[in-house]
Amino acid sequence: MFEVEVGGDSMLGNMVFLLFISIEIGMIVVSILKKSNVKRGKSILSIVLFSIFLLLVISPIIDWGLNWMMLGILLGVQALLGLVTLLRHIGNKPLKKSKMILGFLGRVILYALAIFPLLLFPPYEPIKTTGENSVSTKSFTWTDQSRKELFTEEADDNRKVTVQFWYPSKQADKKFPLVVFSHGAFGLRTSNYSTYQELASNGYVVASIDHTFHAFLTEQVDGKRVITNMDFMNDAIKATNGEIQGKELFVMEQAWMKLRTEDMTFVIDKIKKMTGSETENIFQLIDLERIGVMGHSLGGATAAKIGRIDETVDAVIVLDGTMLGEVIGFMNGKELLTDEPYPKPILNFYNESHYEDETKGNPDYPNNAVHKNSNHSYQVIIRNSEHMNFTDLPIVSPILSNLLGTGAVDARECIETTNEVILQFFDRYLKDNPIEFEKERVLKL
């Protein structure tokens, strides 16, 4: 084992919010001192603020998007009302202190609501890819006619699965390995966007699955949006908190695994059929002789199970997940693990507490049992990381990721390093590149 030293996030949303609060505090102080609503002064300030905002949007400082929209609308409305006030020569009026304070609180709430999307999803610099290929993407929603949808009450409702592809652009004359991804519990198919981009830029076709009703939000190609099933979410949270254990937990996890492995099997089989008959460019790029699967958390468990049951899969990566597919029964209050060696090269990533508390020195932990009995099992432990550090969420939404679990590790370097190791592993086993891998690596970022 070896340790490597490697070494934050936009504060723009916080700065904007503090700026507006400071302005409002200044205005209410002036209003109280002058005992009036200082209407003209507020109107001029509103117009100035909106003008500055427009200049920042035009400049490279603000990258205009949905997260800025509510603030832009609020500032625009205030500027318009201010302009009307000035044109109609509406003057200042006496105002009671209580009404000034209520108005101040109301504006603070409006600013908080307008800036909330910006605080939740602050601007960030996308992670640069290292490959030479530009990347295209396309989504499909496929219906599995052999399965009924278990989360709806309609008898004729078949299971629908949405898949998004990332692939090298303008490469019609080449074939690339396929990598199929499964997200975690109430995750998204875009959870590891930077990973897909990195792989596709380096000559892979990546297919990421939305497990409908297990995903936080699935947007189908017809525009229909499906949110996560609340019973599933509640059960997953209870299981994570240790409120569900023993046989009940085993039965529940096996039901999750059944749904997800059937989804991934369906998607892989569908891609195989499309590759053999479809003229669409994406499917003509796929080399079915080189297939990898991967996933995060529960998605990692799904990928590992597929690696065991699908002979066409050549390599597997588990991002901080427990290999639930290795559990074949429950007896005398204990899970029973298969004793059959894992048949494929497999790489497990761990956050530090996951490795130290569950895996290290525990022969009954599924991942550990696989690692000890396989010549092609590898482990990467990233110090100071937590569960969500193996997705893009910490750089897309630091607030959300902190609520769900991120470590002290630099989030950007963590996912960049993870992507680098993923690429190396797939290059070795899907492209036959002679890259050496240690059985176990500890990375300190």
Buried (B, 14 or more C-beta within 10 A) or exposed (E): EEEEEEEEBBEBBEEBBEEBBEBBEEBBEEBBEEEBBBBBBBBBBBBEBBEEBBEBEEEEEBEEEEBBEBBBEBBBEBBEBBBEBBEEEEEBEEBEEEEBEEBBEEBBEBBEEBBBBBBBBBBBEEBEBEBEBEBBBEBBBBBBEEBEBEBBEEEEEEBBBBBBBBBBEEBEEEBBBBBBBBBBBBBBBBBBBBBBBBBBBBBBBBBBBBBBBBBBEBBBEEEEEBEBBEEBBEBBEBBEEEEBEEEEBBEBBBEBBEBBBBBBBBBBEBBBEBBEEEEEBBBBBBBBEBBBBBBBBBBBBBBBBBBBEBEEBBBBBBBBBBBBBBBEEBEEEEBBBBEEEBBBBBBBBBBBBBBEEBBEEEEEBBBBBBBEEBEBBBBBBBBBBBBBBBBBBBBBBBBBBBEBBBBEBBBBBBBBBBBEBBBBBBBBBBBEEEEEBEEBBBBBB
